[in-house]
């Protein structure tokens, strides 16, 4: 596949806390600086736009995937290194995961949670073995981690489910983890 690729799931909105957009910008810059390709939802708004613009400014490769019905709503970014337009959201998610070596979750809403749980479920079912990182900016994902722990404690998932999720506190920790993977 060439360069190490990182699928980044994140919000199509910037969120209330400026730390989220700052982390998206820092992540895009750091991925490009590490020579890693960004695989993302191809939107040019919210955290999606911030991570992609930062990666591009830093000279990084960007691989955008967007379904036709979101081209206008998410202001589909057409100046990416590679753009794939899918018919459905499900196809978008599949193309993103299959073209990445690792998954990173920045803050986001229902769409990001959908992406996270599908990638987590696919990992649980053995459909992929890619690591999933929760970039826990300002503790944003703490409730999600508690929910996953609760699901396990209540007997609806094996303890191994928690092992499929790596929580990282900031962009430097995330890049360190990704760099260790890409060196393998």
N, C-alpha and C positions, 0 to 999 in steps of 0.2 A: 504494500500500500504506500510506500514512500514514507513521508513524515508521520510522526506520531500524531494522532488526531484525537481531539477532546470534544465530546458532545456537551454543550452547555445549555441546560434548561434554565429559563428565567422569565420574569414577568415582561409583558408587553406594556407595562406601566412602570414609572420610576419608583413608586412607593412614597411613603411620607418621610422616611428617614433618609437624609442625603448620604448616609454611610452605604446604603445599598447601591446607589448609582456609582459612588466612588469605587466600591469593590468591583463592580462590573467593568469599569474603566481600567482599574488596576489589573484585573484578570485578563482582559483582552491584550493589554500591553505586555504582561508577563508571558502569556502564551506565545505571542509573536517573538518575544525576546528569547524564549527557550526553543524556538524553531518548531513549535507545535501548531498544527492546523486547527482552527476553530470550526466546529460543525455546530450550526445553530439554526433557529427557526426562520431566518431570512427577513425578519421584520426590522424596520428602521425606527422603531419607537420604543420607549421605555428602556428597561435594562438590556433587552435584545439589541437595540440600536447602539446603546453605549458600549457594550462588549465588542460588537463588530467594528464600529468606527475606531475604537482604540486599537484593536488588532490590526486594522488596515493602516492606521497612522504609523504604527510601529513596523510596518512592512510584512505583516503576517498574511498567511493564506487563509481565506475564508470560504467555507462551503455552506451555502444557505439552502434550506429546504422549506418550501411553503406550499400549502394547498391553494388551488385556484381561488377558492372563495375568500381567502384572507389577503390576497394580493393588495387590494385597496385598503381594507380595514387596518392591516398591520404595516401599510406603506412598504410593500415588498422592496427590499434593497436589491437593485439590479447591478450594482457595481462590485459584487462579490467575485472571488476567484472562480467559483463554480456555483451555479444556481440550478436547483432541481425543483420543478413545479409538479406537485402531486395532485391527485384527484381528491383524496380524503385525508382527514387528520390521522387516521390509523396508519395510512401509507407514509405520511410525513414522519411519524414517530419511528416506524420501522427503518426507513432510509437513514434517519439520523443515527440510530443506535448501530446499525450495520456498518456505517462508515466511520465509526469511532473506535478508539482503543480504551477509552475511559469516559465516564459520565460525571459531570459536575453540576450540582444544583445551586444556583444563586436564588435569592428570594423571588417569589412569584405567587400567583394566585391559583385558581382552580385548574387552569390549563397546565401549569407547571406541576401541580400535584398529580394530575392525570398522567403526565409524562413520567414522573417519579415512580408512581405505583405500577405503571405498566412495565417500566424497566426493572423494577424490583421483582415483580411477579415473574417476568421472563427469566431473571437470574435464579429465582427460587425453583423454577421448573427446569432449569438447566439449558435454556435456549441460548444463553450467552454466559460468559464468565467474567465480564468486564466489571471493574470496580466502580462503585457509585459513591461519590463524595458529596456530602452536604456541606457547602460553604456557609458556615453558621455565623453570618455577619450580624453582629450585635445581638446574638442569641435568637435570631429569627426562627431557626428550625428547632429550638428547644421543645415546643409543643409537639412537633412531629415525631421527634425521638421518643418523647414520653408516650405517644400514641402507639408507636411500634412496640415499645417495651410492654405496654398494657395488653396489646394483642397477644404477645407471647405469654405474658403472665396469666392471661385468661384461657390459655390453651388453644388458641386459634392459629398458632404458627409454632414451628420448632424454634429452639434457641438459635439455630443457625441463621435465621432470618436477620437477626441483628448484626451478624458478622458480615453481611453483604453490604452494610452501610458504614462508611468511614466519615466521621464528623471531623471537619477541620475548622479551626477558629478564624482563619484569615487567609488572604491570598498567598503570602509567602509560604505558609504551611501547606497549602494546596499545591503550589508549584513544586515544592520539595517532594511531596508524595508522587506527583505526576512525573517528575524528572527521574525518580528512582524506578518507576515503571518503565519509562521509555528507554532506560539504560539496559533493561533486561533483554 
